[in-house]
Amino acid sequence: MSINPGSRIVTCTYGTGERAGSIEIAVMPLDLRELLEAVPQDAPDDDTPSP
């Protein structure tokens, strides 16, 4: 397997408790918006710093 050097590694988490997990995928920068629109979003973490 190879990853395009221009891609970004994105970690997606899913589930809760014992059924929770995560998966890392390589996404090209121009495809990131489409990925974010396709994946359900949780509320942001309280400890995530604001820009």
Phi, psi and omega in degrees: 000143176228153180242132178300131182299340179272356183279163177246141177271125181242131176258122178251130177254153181212159175071179178220160177060223182292340182266007181281156177191184176211159178220140177253132180228152177267129183231133175288143184307321181288344179264355185297318179300316179297320177297314181296328177288331184274337184259130178300143182251137172272168173296148180295151176295146179293332183266008178282125180295143177274146180291000000 
